[in-house]
Amino acid sequence: MPGFIDTPIFRGTGLTDEQIKEVFNQISKAVPCRRVGEPADIANCIRFLSSKEASYINGAAIVIDGGWLRAANWGI
């Protein structure tokens, strides 16, 4: 369950680079990790789930959002 991830989809919104930067700044303020996620954050989870160390994990929903969902639910 990815959160706000800096992907090419943001570049296709018609926003200028400056506007995108401002959106990311606002998102970063709401995320406890204080940054927008990167594709590598998702890839690292996939790499782990594909490894033998995760061989007993199945049917799990893994939130990769820098703490945003928890903060939103707890009012942090």
Secondary structure, DSSP 8 states (H G I E B T S, - for coil): -B-SB--HHHHTTS--HHHHHHHHHHHHHHSTTSS-B-HHHHHHHHHHHTSGGGTT--S----BSTTHHHHHHHT-
